[in-house]
């Protein structure tokens, strides 16, 4: 299996309420993340549950949460709640 396939395999899932609360907390706690998410995403559609992924950054124990759809790309835009605080496309 290629690393690309392995990295895109979902880790778990969370409710829409949990997802929204975690993303909101991350956006408020990380400088410039709100502007970055607003500039690089479009809103998510209504769903009861969303996938989460384990952060691929070495040494980061974080989980990736859906923050929107990538603008002009066919991908979910995710943010890490761990120490790296990076964004990724899934």
C-alpha positions as CSV (number, residue, x, y, z in Angstrom):
1,X,0.0,0.0,0.0
2,X,1.3,3.4,-0.9
3,X,1.7,6.0,1.9
4,X,-0.8,8.2,0.1
5,X,-3.5,5.5,0.5
6,X,-2.5,4.8,4.1
7,X,-2.7,8.4,5.1
8,X,-6.2,8.9,3.7
9,X,-7.7,6.0,5.6
10,X,-10.1,7.4,8.2
11,X,-9.2,7.0,11.9
12,X,-12.6,7.5,13.5
13,X,-15.7,9.7,13.2
14,X,-17.4,12.5,15.2
15,X,-20.8,14.1,15.4
16,X,-21.4,17.4,13.6
17,X,-21.7,19.1,16.9
18,X,-18.3,17.8,18.1
19,X,-16.6,18.6,14.8
20,X,-18.0,22.2,14.8
21,X,-17.0,22.8,18.4
22,X,-13.4,21.5,17.9
23,X,-12.8,23.4,14.7
24,X,-14.2,26.6,16.3
25,X,-11.9,26.2,19.3
26,X,-8.9,25.6,17.0
27,X,-9.7,28.7,14.9
28,X,-10.0,30.8,18.0
29,X,-6.8,29.5,19.6
30,X,-4.4,29.6,16.6
31,X,-3.3,32.9,15.2
32,X,-4.2,33.4,11.5
33,X,-6.0,30.1,11.3
34,X,-9.5,31.7,10.9
35,X,-8.2,33.8,7.9
36,X,-6.5,30.8,6.3
37,X,-9.6,28.5,6.6
38,X,-11.9,31.3,5.3
39,X,-9.6,31.9,2.3
40,X,-9.0,28.3,1.4
41,X,-12.4,26.6,2.0
42,X,-16.1,26.6,1.2
43,X,-18.6,25.5,3.8
44,X,-19.4,21.9,4.5
45,X,-22.7,20.4,3.7
46,X,-25.1,19.1,6.4
47,X,-24.1,15.6,7.7
48,X,-24.7,13.9,11.0
49,X,-21.1,12.5,11.3
50,X,-17.7,13.4,9.8
51,X,-14.6,11.3,9.5
52,X,-11.5,12.1,11.5
53,X,-7.9,11.1,10.6
54,X,-4.7,10.7,12.6
55,X,-2.2,13.5,11.9
56,X,0.6,12.3,9.6
57,X,3.1,14.8,11.1
58,X,5.9,12.8,12.8
59,X,5.6,13.2,16.6
60,X,2.2,14.9,16.5
61,X,-0.5,13.0,18.4
62,X,-3.3,15.1,16.9
63,X,-6.5,14.3,15.1
64,X,-7.6,16.0,11.9
65,X,-11.1,17.5,11.9
66,X,-13.0,18.6,8.8
67,X,-13.1,22.4,8.5
68,X,-14.6,22.8,5.1
69,X,-14.2,21.8,1.4
70,X,-11.0,22.9,-0.3
71,X,-11.7,25.8,-2.6
72,X,-11.4,24.7,-6.3
73,X,-10.3,21.2,-5.3
74,X,-12.2,18.0,-4.7
75,X,-11.1,17.4,-1.1
76,X,-12.0,17.9,2.5
77,X,-9.9,20.6,4.2
78,X,-8.9,19.5,7.7
79,X,-7.1,21.1,10.7
80,X,-5.0,19.3,13.3
81,X,-5.8,19.7,17.0
82,X,-2.3,18.5,18.0
83,X,0.9,20.3,18.6
84,X,1.7,20.8,14.9
85,X,-1.6,22.7,14.1
86,X,-1.2,22.1,10.4
87,X,-3.9,21.9,7.7
88,X,-4.3,19.1,5.2
89,X,-6.4,18.0,2.3
90,X,-8.2,14.6,2.6
